[in-house]
Amino acid sequence: MEFGSIALATFASPPVLFFILGLAAAFIRSDLKFPEAFAKGLSLFLIMAIGFKGGAEMARASLGDIVPVLLAGIVLSASLPVLSFGLLRVTTALPRVDMAAIAAHYGSISIVTFIAATDAARLLDLPGDGAMVAVAAAMEAPAILTGLLLAGAAGRTGGLKLVEPLTNGSIVLLLGAFVIGWVSGDAGMTAVSPLFVDAFRGVLCLFLLDMGLIAGRGLVEHGRRMKPGVVLHGLYMPLLSAGVALGVAALIGLTPGNGALIGLTPGNGALLMTLAASASYIAVPAAMRLALPDAKPAMSLTLSLGITFPFNLLLGIPLYFTLAQLVLGAA
């Protein structure tokens, strides 16, 4: 399937259209908004659903199949902040602490971007495997440690602050739901499918409408203060990260004796690219606020949520699936 067809299918999907509606409402300064508790409930539902479904799918597979891509995800998360930091040093005049904080955001992942990509994969009939949920969870924390090292703050940071991302509610729920789905298997999936399968896309529409409102308002409030070099970083960094992840996926697929579950399918490759290309706006901001109090959170959040998230949702995901098919389709 060509990029144009994939992009059209993605654009025409209700979740993406509701995200665009949210952006438009924010740009015209509409008073449309979701109650905070309701929006948080939507987020918890989506994380629980994707974790449970991933665990149920993983129950059909061999545990050994996940090891190559799990290790690859950890290495990507730890190393991509170095690339981001180096590029920011060349293209911007930001303080070191801000460059390190931004770099940590671009090594970690956005679970909502991952959820949107799994929905697109089903729409395109290129589903990934449940094991990718575990990869997503594993890619949250390594980037934070790298960001602290780049800022020169690791030696001054208490152990409790480094552990904080691992106890983040979204990660605890994602991993917990994954384990529950893994243990209950197909029988458990059948029992909860009216909630986690039938209602999933409707809830995703509501959540992405809210995300569009938040992203749009962030751009309206802070976008004009963003320097061109910083804004461009939010656009080219996901492409570079996705390219690195595609190369890694191709190498995993060429490994002799590697199983067919991970690394060989375009769906898995596209999901790994999406994870690498996404930027955190939940776990990393919380960790940076504790560990790097001098960093400017408005800049990092506007970049990751206001620029990179819409880019990935509207253009990045179709591109990643197109490239994954071209490179990994014959694997």
Secondary structure by P-SEA (a helix, b strand, c coil): ccaaaaaaaaaacaaaaaaaaaaaaaaacccccccaaaaaaaaaaaaaaaaaaaaaaacccccccaaaaaaaaaaaaacaaaaaaaaaaacccccaaaaaaaaaaaacccaaaaaaaaaaaaaaccccccaaaaaaaaaccaaaaaaaaaacccccccccccccccccaaaaaaaaaaaaaaaacaaaaaaaccccccaaaaaaaaaaaaaaaaaaaaaacccccccaaaaaaacaaaaaaaaaaaaaaaaaaacccccccccccaaaaaaaaaaaabbbccaaaaaaaaccccccaaaaaaaacccaaaaaaccaaaaaaaaaaaacccc
